[in-house]
Amino acid sequence: MAPATDTSSPLKISDLSRLSGVPSETIKFYVREGLLPPGESLRANKTVYTPDHVRRLALVRAMREIGGLGIASIRRILEAFDQGADDPRIAFHMAFDALSPLANEPAAPLTPPGGDRRLRDDTDAMLGAAGWDFGERFPAAELELVDALASVREHLYPDLAPAELLPLTKAVHALTDLEMRWRPLNRDTAVEELQLTFLKTILFERVFVALRRLARESIRDQILQAQGRVRPHADAGGGGS
């Protein structure tokens, strides 16, 4: 492990690269693309950086390498974050919207797929019944939900009403509330808060998807056994065939 650098002193780009894990050329690219503020030029061939650059790079790296976001999406999030210091909701809304594969053009109005306004209205009503209030905002995740429900209707249940999902919605709310309160993370700055919230959202989505699939497999086995359609699993060490 490389020796620690005193981040209270100005950092050379080599120090910034080592502390952030981002190559120097990539740092320069991020500066050119507006994702990272330029350092302070002391002379023609010397530019120095600060701990704020280290934190900002950690956020950009999380969005790029873990979130898989493109440069344009990251720039929009950071611009909103920088401009919305008095209302942190703006940055978080932008970050969550950027995660949606259906929100490729956030500047354009988000509309329900196929123009199914009734499905969107019914979904809005179901979310409202669950106590979820987004004001006048239509989150990209709701666009995903409407699109997913349209697919469920097409392939599984043509008569599905969003209101039927209210018990699931409340269960998801309870699970998400538990996850957000579980092992809270220390946030020293607003940038770190955005970074950690973003990381926790991305990484725990993978955890929950895997857990749900495992639970579904286990419960399905129990149902099949109860119906007598399969034999119970052999006890561990029981020498099952």
Sequence and secondary structure as in RCSB ss.txt:
>XXXX:A:sequence
MAPATDTSSPLKISDLSRLSGVPSETIKFYVREGLLPPGESLRANKTVYTPDHVRRLALVRAMREIGGLGIASIR
RILEAFDQGADDPRIAFHMAFDALSPLANEPAAPLTPPGGDRRLRDDTDAMLGAAGWDFGERFPAAELELVDALA
SVREHLYPDLAPAELLPLTKAVHALTDLEMRWRPLNRDTAVEELQLTFLKTILFERVFVALRRLARESIRDQILQ
AQGRVRPHADAGGGGS
>XXXX:A:secstr
      TTS B HHHHHHHHT  HHHHHHHHHTTSS   EEEETTEEEB HHHHHHHHHHHIIIIIS   HHHHH
HHHHHHHHTTT THHHHHHHHHHT TT S TTS    GGG HHHHHHHHHHHHHTT   TT   HHHHHHHHHHH
HHHHHT TT  GGGGHHHHHHHHHHHHHHHHSS    SSHHHHHHHHHHHHHHHHHHHHHHHHHHHHHHHHHHHH
HTTSS     TTS   
